[in-house]
Amino acid sequence: MTGERSAVTAAADSELILCNVSVAPLSFRDVVTAASAAGFDGISILGRSLRRARTREGLSDSDIRAMLADNGLVLTEIEAVGDWLTPPPVDQPAFLDQVLTEAEYLQAGGSLGAKTLVATHFGDAVELDEAAEKFAGLCDRAADHGLDVALEAVAWATISDIGTAWEIAHRADRRNAGILVDAWHHNRGPGAGDADLLRRIPADRVFAVQLSDAAVTPVGPPLEDVQHRLLPGAGGFDLAGLLGILDDARVRAPIGVEVLNAEILAQGPAVAGRILMDALRATLDRARL
């Protein structure tokens, strides 16, 4: 890459997303306020947050769609379905509990006009061919609702690295099968930060990118360390390198910021949104060559 071309030209073409994890404690109305005030193009939504919006806030799916449209926002991802391969473990931390079934995620994703359903897997390990067959089935069912499916490798999950996630999506052999690239999980999981893993994945199969940062040395095991994610640019990850690889491949997936920080949220939705957006834009700017 030469001249003033950004190492993430994708930023000019990709939607900038406020990931729901960053504002998970807020009401849906406040999430929309945070995203619209900061100039985000869209948001993702967690199953837990959707259930709360429906039950505690009394919002219908049409209400949610209208709020997004009125604020010029799109819904990129709904996350994350976990019962597509084997039943989720019964002893996992509460924040990982799957609050919606696969059928409920599919219905909600289609009803709300989401682009992508995120899938993860915590539970018993299975052979790659079996995982691919089950993932293909999920993709087929998702296609009926107009959804792509992005398999996310989570550092402490059964599917924990991007290489394995992509191999499953590739073997599934479905047009709507792809992966989600999460900077934190990629840097903390097996083969941490392996650039070659990223380079093997076709650009059009990266359906979403999520950015955060962290200290060079983990703060305890992954389940503890994940709670210490930092704003992009505030830690030791080579985010510019990651973005450069994705840009070289001409990935144009939505780019989100995923950092949950109580001190940021305490400043109110609008301010929190701007802090998160400023960190995201600064990271993209620092990636310029």
C-alpha positions as CSV (number, residue, x, y, z in Angstrom):
1,M,0.0,0.0,0.0
2,T,1.3,3.4,-0.9
3,G,0.7,7.1,-0.6
4,E,-2.2,8.2,1.5
5,R,-4.4,5.2,0.9
6,S,-5.7,4.1,4.3
7,A,-4.7,0.7,5.5
8,V,-8.4,0.3,6.0
9,T,-9.9,1.7,2.8
10,A,-12.8,-0.5,4.0
11,A,-13.6,2.3,6.5
12,A,-14.8,4.4,3.7
13,D,-17.0,1.6,2.3
14,S,-17.9,-0.3,5.5
15,E,-20.6,0.6,8.0
16,L,-19.3,1.6,11.4
17,I,-21.2,-0.3,14.1
18,L,-21.8,0.2,17.8
19,C,-21.7,-3.4,19.1
20,N,-24.4,-4.1,21.6
21,V,-21.8,-5.6,24.0
22,S,-20.4,-2.1,24.5
23,V,-23.7,-0.8,25.7
24,A,-25.3,-4.0,27.0
25,P,-26.6,-2.5,30.3
26,L,-28.5,0.3,28.5
27,S,-32.1,0.2,27.4
28,F,-32.7,-0.2,23.7
29,R,-33.8,3.4,23.5
30,D,-30.5,4.5,25.1
31,V,-28.5,2.3,22.7
32,V,-30.2,4.1,19.8
33,T,-29.4,7.4,21.4
34,A,-25.7,6.4,21.9
35,A,-25.4,5.2,18.3
36,S,-27.2,8.1,16.6
37,A,-25.6,10.9,18.6
38,A,-22.1,9.5,17.7
39,G,-22.8,9.0,14.0
40,F,-22.7,5.3,13.9
41,D,-24.2,3.7,10.8
42,G,-25.8,0.9,12.7
43,I,-25.8,-1.4,15.7
44,S,-25.7,-5.1,16.6
45,I,-28.1,-6.6,19.1
46,L,-27.7,-9.4,21.7
47,G,-30.4,-11.9,22.3
48,R,-30.5,-10.8,26.0
49,S,-30.9,-7.1,25.0
50,L,-33.7,-8.0,22.5
51,R,-35.6,-10.0,25.1
52,R,-35.3,-7.1,27.6
53,A,-36.5,-4.6,24.9
54,R,-39.5,-6.8,24.2
55,T,-40.5,-7.6,27.8
56,R,-39.3,-4.8,30.0
57,E,-39.5,-1.9,27.5
58,G,-42.6,-3.2,25.8
59,L,-41.2,-2.7,22.3
60,S,-42.5,-4.7,19.4
61,D,-40.3,-5.7,16.5
62,S,-42.0,-3.0,14.4
63,D,-41.2,-0.5,17.2
64,I,-37.6,-1.5,17.1
65,R,-37.5,-1.3,13.3
66,A,-39.1,2.2,13.4
67,M,-36.6,3.5,16.0
68,L,-33.7,2.3,13.9
69,A,-35.1,3.8,10.7
70,D,-36.0,7.1,12.4
71,N,-32.4,7.4,13.5
72,G,-30.8,6.4,10.3
73,L,-29.4,3.2,11.7
74,V,-29.2,-0.4,10.3
75,L,-29.1,-3.6,12.3
76,T,-26.1,-5.6,11.1
77,E,-25.8,-8.5,13.5
78,I,-28.0,-10.4,15.9
79,E,-25.9,-12.5,18.3
80,A,-25.2,-15.2,19.2
81,V,-26.9,-18.5,18.6
82,G,-25.2,-21.4,20.4
83,D,-27.4,-24.5,20.2
84,W,-26.9,-25.2,16.4
85,L,-24.3,-27.9,17.0
86,T,-24.6,-29.4,20.5
87,P,-26.6,-28.2,23.6
88,P,-24.8,-25.3,25.4
89,P,-23.1,-26.3,28.7
90,V,-25.3,-25.9,31.8
91,D,-22.4,-24.6,33.9
92,Q,-21.2,-21.7,31.8
93,P,-21.2,-18.1,33.2
94,A,-24.5,-16.4,33.2
95,F,-23.4,-13.8,30.7
96,L,-22.9,-16.5,28.1
97,D,-26.3,-18.1,28.6
98,Q,-28.3,-18.4,25.4
99,V,-31.5,-16.6,26.2
100,L,-33.1,-17.4,22.8
101,T,-33.3,-20.6,20.9
102,E,-32.1,-21.0,17.4
103,A,-35.6,-20.7,16.1
104,E,-36.1,-17.5,18.1
105,Y,-32.9,-16.0,16.8
106,L,-33.9,-16.8,13.2
107,Q,-37.4,-15.3,13.6
108,A,-36.0,-12.2,15.3
109,G,-33.3,-11.7,12.8
110,G,-35.7,-11.9,9.9
111,S,-38.3,-9.8,11.6
112,L,-35.9,-7.0,12.5
113,G,-34.1,-6.9,9.2
114,A,-30.7,-8.0,10.5
115,K,-28.1,-8.8,7.9
116,T,-26.2,-11.5,9.8
117,L,-26.8,-14.1,12.5
118,V,-23.7,-14.7,14.6
119,A,-23.0,-18.3,15.8
120,T,-20.7,-19.6,18.5
121,H,-20.1,-23.0,20.0
122,F,-19.5,-23.8,23.7
123,G,-19.9,-27.5,24.5
124,D,-18.7,-30.9,23.4
125,A,-16.1,-31.0,20.6
126,V,-17.2,-32.7,17.4
127,E,-15.4,-33.6,14.2
128,L,-15.0,-30.9,11.6
129,D,-17.2,-32.7,9.0
130,E,-20.0,-33.0,11.5
131,A,-19.7,-29.4,12.5
132,A,-19.7,-28.3,8.9
133,E,-22.8,-30.4,8.2
134,K,-24.6,-28.8,11.1
135,F,-23.4,-25.4,10.2
136,A,-24.7,-25.9,6.6
137,G,-28.1,-26.8,8.1
138,L,-28.1,-23.6,10.2
139,C,-27.1,-21.6,7.1
140,D,-30.0,-23.1,5.1
141,R,-32.5,-22.3,7.8
142,A,-31.1,-18.8,8.1
143,A,-31.3,-18.2,4.3
144,D,-35.1,-18.7,4.7
145,H,-35.0,-15.6,6.9
146,G,-32.7,-13.6,4.6
147,L,-29.7,-14.0,6.9
148,D,-26.0,-14.7,6.5
149,V,-24.4,-16.7,9.3
150,A,-21.0,-15.6,10.7
151,L,-19.2,-18.2,12.9
152,E,-17.3,-16.4,15.6
153,A,-14.2,-18.0,17.2
154,V,-14.3,-17.3,20.9
155,A,-10.9,-17.6,22.7
156,W,-12.2,-20.1,25.4
157,A,-14.9,-21.8,23.3
158,T,-14.9,-25.1,21.6
159,I,-14.4,-23.3,18.3
160,S,-11.7,-21.0,19.4
161,D,-9.6,-19.9,16.5
162,I,-10.4,-18.2,13.1
163,G,-8.7,-21.0,11.2
164,T,-11.1,-23.7,12.6
165,A,-14.1,-21.4,12.2
166,W,-13.3,-20.7,8.5
167,E,-12.7,-24.4,7.9
168,I,-16.2,-25.2,9.2
169,A,-17.7,-22.4,7.1
170,H,-15.8,-23.4,4.0
171,R,-16.8,-27.1,4.3
172,A,-20.4,-26.1,4.9
173,D,-20.3,-24.8,1.2
174,R,-23.2,-22.4,1.5
175,R,-23.2,-18.9,0.0
176,N,-24.3,-17.4,3.3
177,A,-21.7,-19.1,5.4
178,G,-18.8,-17.0,6.7
179,I,-17.0,-15.8,9.8
180,L,-16.8,-12.9,12.2
181,V,-13.3,-11.5,12.9
182,D,-13.0,-10.3,16.5
183,A,-9.7,-8.6,17.3
184,W,-9.7,-9.6,21.0
185,H,-10.5,-13.3,20.4
186,H,-8.1,-13.5,17.5
187,N,-5.3,-12.1,19.7
188,R,-6.1,-14.1,22.8
189,G,-7.1,-17.4,21.2
190,P,-5.0,-20.3,19.8
191,G,-2.4,-19.1,17.3
192,A,-2.8,-15.6,18.8
193,G,-2.7,-12.9,16.1
194,D,-1.7,-15.3,13.3
195,A,-1.8,-13.1,10.2
196,D,-1.7,-16.1,7.9
197,L,-5.1,-17.3,9.3
198,L,-6.7,-14.1,8.2
199,R,-5.1,-14.1,4.8
200,R,-6.6,-17.5,3.9
201,I,-10.2,-16.3,4.3
202,P,-11.9,-14.9,1.2
203,A,-12.9,-11.3,1.6
204,D,-16.6,-11.9,0.9
205,R,-16.8,-14.5,3.7
206,V,-15.8,-12.0,6.4
207,F,-19.3,-10.8,7.4
208,A,-18.3,-8.7,10.4
209,V,-15.3,-7.2,12.2
210,Q,-15.2,-6.3,15.9
211,L,-12.4,-4.2,17.4
212,S,-11.2,-3.8,20.9
213,D,-7.7,-3.7,22.5
214,A,-6.0,-5.1,25.6
215,A,-2.9,-5.1,27.6
216,V,0.0,-7.2,26.1
217,T,-0.1,-9.5,29.1
218,P,-3.5,-11.1,29.8
219,V,-5.2,-10.3,33.1
220,G,-5.9,-13.9,34.2
221,P,-7.5,-16.6,32.1
222,P,-9.6,-15.6,29.1
223,L,-13.0,-15.5,30.9
224,E,-11.5,-12.9,33.4
225,D,-9.3,-11.2,30.8
226,V,-12.2,-10.5,28.5
227,Q,-13.7,-8.2,31.1
228,H,-10.6,-6.0,30.8
229,R,-10.9,-5.1,27.1
230,L,-9.7,-1.6,26.3
231,L,-10.8,0.9,23.7
232,P,-9.2,0.4,20.3
233,G,-5.7,2.0,20.4
234,A,-5.4,1.9,24.2
235,G,-3.6,-1.4,24.4
236,G,-1.0,-3.5,22.8
237,F,-2.8,-5.2,19.9
238,D,-1.5,-4.5,16.4
239,L,-4.9,-3.4,15.1
240,A,-3.3,-1.5,12.3
241,G,-1.8,-4.7,11.1
242,L,-5.0,-6.6,11.3
243,L,-6.9,-3.8,9.5
244,G,-4.2,-3.7,6.8
245,I,-4.6,-7.5,6.2
246,L,-8.3,-7.1,5.8
247,D,-7.9,-4.1,3.6
248,D,-5.4,-5.9,1.3
249,A,-8.0,-8.6,0.9
250,R,-10.6,-5.9,0.2
251,V,-12.9,-6.9,3.1
252,R,-15.8,-4.5,3.2
253,A,-17.7,-6.0,6.2
254,P,-19.2,-3.8,8.9
255,I,-16.6,-2.7,11.5
256,G,-17.7,-2.4,15.1
257,V,-16.3,-1.4,18.4
258,E,-16.9,-3.9,21.2
259,V,-15.7,-2.6,24.6
260,L,-17.8,-2.7,27.8
261,N,-16.6,0.0,30.3
262,A,-18.8,1.0,33.2
263,E,-17.0,4.4,33.6
264,I,-17.7,5.3,30.0
265,L,-21.4,4.3,30.3
266,A,-21.7,6.3,33.5
267,Q,-21.3,9.5,31.4
268,G,-24.6,8.9,29.7
269,P,-25.6,7.3,26.4
270,A,-24.7,10.2,24.1
271,V,-21.3,10.8,25.6
272,A,-20.5,7.1,25.7
273,G,-21.4,6.7,22.1
274,R,-19.1,9.5,21.1
275,I,-16.2,8.1,23.2
276,L,-16.6,4.7,21.5
277,M,-16.9,6.3,18.0
278,D,-13.9,8.5,18.6
279,A,-11.7,5.5,19.6
280,L,-12.9,3.6,16.5
281,R,-12.3,6.4,14.1
282,A,-8.9,7.2,15.7
283,T,-7.9,3.6,15.2
284,L,-8.9,3.6,11.6
285,D,-7.0,6.9,11.1
286,R,-3.8,5.5,12.8
287,A,-3.9,2.7,10.3
288,R,-3.0,5.1,7.5
289,L,0.2,4.4,5.7
